């Protein structure tokens, strides 16, 4: 996918509105439009990185910062007693948008199970 058609790149550029809760030089976070819990944020790098499978050594700082910011945002947004971070990767991992993103989910007690058993 190229950055002209990537929905998250459009959000970063301000072409699509979002309910932002955080932004700095390398990251942006906003509310998910289809929340699965009272707290459901998407945390993305501003740089278009297709998925975790595309990470390179040069991305180590941005990914580390994602983890630190996720913790802070979960607490600030109403999930101080715990939260879940989800990064879907590739087709098998059910990644829908091919721009690296982390779901920050919480605010419910307890969260549902992680994987539905068949």
Beta strands, then each sheet from edge to edge (+ up, - down):
strand 1: 20-23
strand 2: 27-31
strand 3: 39-45
strand 4: 83-86
strand 5: 101-106
sheet 1: 1+ 2- 3+ 5- 4+
end
